[in-house]
Amino acid sequence: MSAAFLLASVVSVAQAPEGPQPSAPPQASPGPAPKAPAPQEKPQEGGVTIAVEVPVVTLDVVATTQNGDLITGLKKENFRVLEDGVPQTLTSFGAGEAPITMVVLMEFSSRYQGYFSYVAKYWSTALFPALKPQDWVALVTFDMRTHTEVDFTQNKDEVYQAISRLYFPGFSESNVFDALLDTVDRLKSVKGKKSILVICTGRDTFSKHTLDQTMKALRQTDVTIFAVGMSRYITNALERGGYHGTEIGFMQDENQLKTFTAMTGGFAWFPQFEGELPGIFHEAAEFLRHQYSLTYSPSNRNTDGKYRKIKVELVAPDGGPLVVQNQKGKKQKVVVYAREGYQAPKGGVGD
């Protein structure tokens, strides 16, 4: 992505101290992998996530143009955060690149005679050129259940070799709801910012969890979900093979992936051809690496356990909409990616 965009007005420097806030090294309790990266390394702020430490909310945000180009150089006063429609006062602000900490969650089942899974495992390697030495990656596959292939590592060759060893999918099931929730649950003990990049058709066949249960659980997580949905590619491949039916369910599958990613502050891509994959994985890495970190103390201190809706807006110093121009001086529409809300704590703290 390019980041050559100019703010239409001069932005004054905020009086509050700015800069990335230090974070403790991610750690995990003993138990099933993926475990946390080693404590001596510090994968900081690796995605678009939110963490709640009552009464403080930390919200990580990515800003782009409508074309998907990252907008850099924004200041604290360029952001307005609304919680349930009420403006909040930012107490800290940070910007800059950060290492990535993520789980690649890949469907590997025998559906479609295993064709998708064999293709997906090679496509996933397109991610590695977009990663840097300090990034942490774990590989988890799923069919009927999840399988941890590689725990968190900075050795990308280790992940690549694990992908190359995937030969025979075990089941025809594709339990994407269960896989997402299982991975989110295992990431609870990983400190700091973390994300999931799920590569799948989006079709759920036999999960124990329903769509409503999955959405409810994702509303309470601080893990950002990104998705590469392969339903359009599968449709095109079937048509090239002479199949001219319709896969109506694929539209629902896409909508579900879009919902999961939007709820958690991520993004979903739906490629139709193989040539799109390298660019998509590069874009995913850039989304994960570039973010603005905003912190505020909610004006609503009620510990009622309710879901609080969050909206992040970009504004000029005078409070009006921020105007962003490209190198040719053409006005660009801005898009903000941030978590849609968080679950307030219930009882014990606050009014």
C-alpha positions in Angstrom: 0.0 0.0 0.0 1.1 3.5 -0.5 0.8 6.2 2.2 1.3 9.3 0.1 -1.6 11.4 1.4 -1.6 15.0 2.5 -3.8 16.5 5.3 -5.7 19.5 3.9 -5.1 21.5 7.1 -2.1 21.9 9.4 -2.5 19.8 12.5 -1.3 21.3 15.8 0.8 19.3 18.3 -1.2 17.9 21.2 -0.1 19.0 24.6 -0.5 15.6 26.1 2.5 13.3 25.7 2.3 11.1 22.6 4.0 8.0 21.4 3.5 4.3 21.6 2.7 3.1 25.1 5.0 0.4 26.5 3.5 -3.0 26.9 4.5 -6.1 28.8 5.8 -9.1 26.8 3.0 -11.5 25.8 2.7 -14.5 28.1 0.5 -17.6 28.3 -0.4 -20.0 31.0 0.5 -23.7 30.6 -1.9 -25.7 28.5 -2.8 -26.3 24.8 -1.0 -24.3 22.2 -0.8 -21.8 20.6 1.2 -20.5 23.5 2.6 -17.0 23.8 5.8 -15.8 22.2 8.9 -16.0 24.3 9.0 -13.3 27.0 12.3 -11.8 25.9 10.7 -10.6 22.6 8.0 -8.0 22.7 5.4 -8.2 19.9 3.7 -4.9 20.6 0.5 -3.6 19.1 0.3 -6.1 16.3 -3.2 -5.5 15.0 -6.5 -3.7 15.2 -7.7 -4.7 18.7 -9.3 -3.4 21.8 -8.5 -4.3 25.4 -10.6 -3.3 28.4 -8.9 -2.7 31.8 -11.6 -1.0 33.9 -12.0 1.9 33.7 -9.6 2.2 30.8 -10.4 1.3 27.2 -7.5 1.0 24.7 -8.6 1.0 21.1 -6.3 0.4 18.1 -7.4 1.9 14.8 -6.4 1.7 11.2 -7.3 4.6 8.8 -7.3 4.2 5.0 -8.8 5.9 1.9 -11.6 4.2 0.1 -9.0 2.6 -2.1 -7.4 0.9 0.9 -4.3 3.1 1.1 -3.1 3.7 4.6 -3.3 7.2 6.0 -0.3 8.0 8.1 0.8 11.1 10.0 -2.4 11.6 12.0 -2.3 13.2 15.5 -4.2 12.7 18.6 -6.5 15.6 17.8 -7.5 14.0 14.5 -9.5 11.3 16.4 -13.0 11.6 18.0 -14.2 8.6 19.9 -17.9 8.2 20.7 -19.2 5.6 23.2 -22.9 5.0 22.8 -23.0 8.4 21.0 -21.2 10.3 23.9 -17.8 11.9 23.0 -14.9 10.5 25.1 -11.7 12.3 26.2 -8.6 10.6 25.0 -6.0 10.2 27.7 -3.2 8.8 25.6 -2.2 8.3 21.9 0.3 6.3 20.1 1.3 5.8 16.4 3.8 3.8 14.5 4.7 0.4 13.1 4.6 -2.6 15.4 5.6 -6.3 15.2 2.8 -8.7 14.4 1.5 -11.4 16.7 -1.0 -13.6 14.9 -2.5 -17.1 14.3 -2.9 -18.2 10.8 -6.1 -20.3 11.1 -6.5 -22.4 7.9 -9.3 -24.7 6.8 -7.9 -28.0 5.9 -10.7 -30.5 5.2 -11.7 -33.0 2.5 -14.6 -31.0 1.3 -14.6 -30.5 -2.5 -12.4 -33.6 -2.6 -9.8 -31.7 -0.6 -9.2 -29.4 -3.6 -9.6 -26.1 -1.6 -7.3 -27.3 1.2 -4.5 -28.3 -1.2 -4.7 -24.9 -2.9 -5.1 -23.0 0.3 -1.9 -24.4 1.9 0.2 -23.1 -1.1 -1.6 -19.8 -1.1 -0.9 -19.2 2.5 2.8 -19.1 1.8 2.2 -15.8 0.0 2.0 -14.3 3.5 5.6 -14.9 4.4 7.2 -12.3 2.1 5.1 -9.6 3.8 6.4 -10.6 7.3 9.4 -9.2 9.1 11.9 -11.1 11.4 10.4 -9.7 14.6 6.8 -10.9 13.7 5.3 -13.9 15.6 3.2 -16.4 13.8 1.4 -19.6 14.8 -0.3 -22.1 12.4 -3.5 -23.8 13.3 -5.6 -25.9 10.8 -9.2 -27.1 11.3 -11.7 -29.5 9.9 -13.9 -31.1 12.5 -11.6 -29.7 15.2 -8.5 -27.5 15.4 -5.0 -28.8 15.1 -2.0 -26.7 16.2 0.7 -27.3 13.5 3.2 -24.7 14.8 3.2 -22.8 18.0 4.2 -19.1 18.0 7.5 -18.7 16.3 9.6 -16.0 14.6 11.1 -18.7 12.3 8.9 -18.4 9.2 10.7 -21.4 7.7 9.2 -23.6 10.5 5.7 -22.5 9.5 6.4 -22.9 5.8 7.7 -26.5 6.4 4.6 -27.3 8.5 2.4 -26.2 5.6 4.3 -28.3 3.1 3.8 -31.4 5.4 0.0 -31.1 5.2 -1.1 -34.0 3.0 -4.4 -35.7 3.8 -7.3 -33.8 5.3 -8.9 -36.0 8.0 -12.6 -35.0 7.8 -15.0 -33.4 5.4 -16.3 -31.1 8.1 -15.4 -27.4 8.2 -16.4 -26.2 11.7 -15.3 -22.6 11.3 -17.4 -21.3 14.3 -15.8 -23.8 16.7 -12.3 -23.2 15.2 -12.6 -19.4 15.7 -13.9 -19.6 19.3 -11.3 -22.3 20.2 -8.5 -20.2 18.9 -9.8 -17.0 20.6 -10.1 -18.9 23.9 -6.5 -20.1 23.7 -5.3 -16.6 23.0 -6.8 -15.2 26.2 -3.6 -15.8 28.0 -1.5 -14.1 25.4 -0.7 -10.6 26.5 -0.7 -7.6 24.3 -2.2 -7.2 20.9 -3.0 -10.3 18.9 -5.0 -11.3 15.8 -6.3 -14.2 13.8 -6.0 -14.5 10.0 -8.5 -17.1 9.0 -8.3 -18.7 5.5 -11.4 -20.6 4.7 -14.5 -21.0 2.4 -16.6 -19.6 5.3 -18.9 -22.6 5.2 -19.7 -24.0 8.7 -20.9 -27.6 8.5 -21.1 -29.1 12.0 -20.0 -26.7 14.8 -21.3 -27.1 18.3 -21.6 -23.3 18.5 -24.4 -21.5 16.6 -23.8 -18.2 14.7 -25.5 -16.3 17.6 -23.2 -17.9 20.2 -20.2 -17.2 18.1 -21.1 -13.5 17.6 -21.8 -13.1 21.3 -18.4 -14.6 22.2 -16.6 -12.4 19.7 -18.1 -9.3 21.2 -16.2 -10.0 24.4 -12.8 -10.8 22.9 -9.8 -8.5 22.3 -8.6 -10.5 19.4 -8.9 -8.9 15.9 -10.0 -11.2 13.1 -9.0 -10.9 9.5 -10.4 -13.3 6.9 -9.5 -14.4 3.4 -12.7 -16.1 2.1 -12.3 -18.4 -0.8 -16.0 -18.9 -1.7 -15.8 -16.9 -4.9 -12.7 -18.7 -6.0 -14.4 -22.1 -5.4 -17.4 -20.9 -7.4 -15.2 -19.9 -10.4 -13.3 -23.2 -10.2 -16.5 -25.2 -10.3 -17.8 -23.3 -13.3 -14.5 -23.8 -15.1 -15.0 -27.5 -14.5 -18.4 -27.5 -16.2 -20.6 -27.0 -13.1 -23.2 -24.3 -13.7 -25.3 -24.6 -10.5 -25.4 -21.9 -7.8 -23.9 -22.0 -4.4 -26.4 -19.7 -2.7 -24.9 -20.5 0.7 -21.7 -18.8 -0.3 -23.3 -15.4 0.0 -24.3 -16.2 3.6 -20.8 -17.5 4.3 -19.3 -14.2 3.1 -21.7 -12.2 5.2 -20.7 -14.2 8.3 -17.0 -13.5 7.7 -17.7 -9.8 7.1 -19.6 -9.7 10.4 -16.9 -11.4 12.4 -14.2 -9.1 11.0 -16.1 -5.9 11.4 -17.1 -6.7 15.0 -13.5 -7.1 16.0 -12.0 -4.3 13.9 -10.6 -6.4 11.1 -11.3 -6.8 7.4 -12.3 -9.6 5.0 -11.0 -10.2 1.5 -12.8 -12.4 -1.1 -10.4 -13.1 -4.0 -11.7 -14.6 -7.3 -8.3 -15.5 -8.8 -5.0 -16.8 -7.6 -3.2 -13.7 -8.9 -4.9 -11.6 -6.2 -3.4 -13.5 -3.3 0.1 -12.0 -2.9 -1.4 -8.5 -2.8 -4.1 -9.5 -0.3 -1.6 -11.1 2.1 0.6 -8.0 1.8 -2.3 -5.8 2.6 -3.3 -8.0 5.6 0.2 -7.6 7.0 0.1 -3.9 6.5 -3.2 -3.6 8.3 -1.8 -5.6 11.2 1.4 -3.6 11.4 0.0 0.0 11.2 -2.4 1.3 13.7 -3.1 4.2 16.0 -3.5 3.4 19.7 -6.2 5.4 21.5 -6.9 5.2 25.2 -9.8 6.7 27.2 -11.5 6.3 30.5 -15.3 5.8 29.8 -17.5 8.5 31.0 -20.1 5.8 31.7 -18.8 4.1 34.8 -21.8 1.9 35.4 -20.8 -1.8 35.7 -23.9 -3.1 34.2 -22.4 -5.7 31.9 -24.0 -4.1 28.8 -22.5 -3.9 25.4 -21.1 -0.4 24.7 -21.0 0.7 21.0 -17.9 2.6 19.8 -17.5 4.9 16.8 -14.2 6.4 15.8 -14.2 9.5 13.5 -11.4 11.4 11.9 -11.6 15.2 12.4 -9.7 18.3 11.6 -8.4 20.6 14.4 -11.5 22.7 14.2 -13.7 19.7 14.8 -14.9 19.4 11.2 -14.4 16.3 9.0 -10.8 15.6 8.2 -10.0 16.3 4.5 -7.4 13.9 3.0 -6.0 14.5 -0.5 -3.9 12.3 -2.7 -0.7 13.5 -4.4 -2.7 15.1 -7.2 -4.8 17.1 -4.7 -7.9 15.0 -5.2 -10.1 14.6 -2.1 -10.2 11.1 -0.8 -12.9 9.5 1.3 -11.6 8.0 4.6 -12.4 4.7 6.1 -11.8 3.8 9.8 -11.4 0.3 11.0 -12.0 -0.2 14.7 -13.8 -2.5 17.0 -17.5 -1.9 17.1 -17.7 -2.0 20.9 -16.9 -3.8 24.1 -18.7 -5.6 26.9 -18.8 -3.5 30.1 -17.8 -5.3 33.3 -20.6 -6.4 35.5 -20.5 -5.5 39.2 -17.7 -4.8 41.6 -16.2 -1.7 40.0 -17.7 1.7 39.1 -20.9 3.4 40.1 
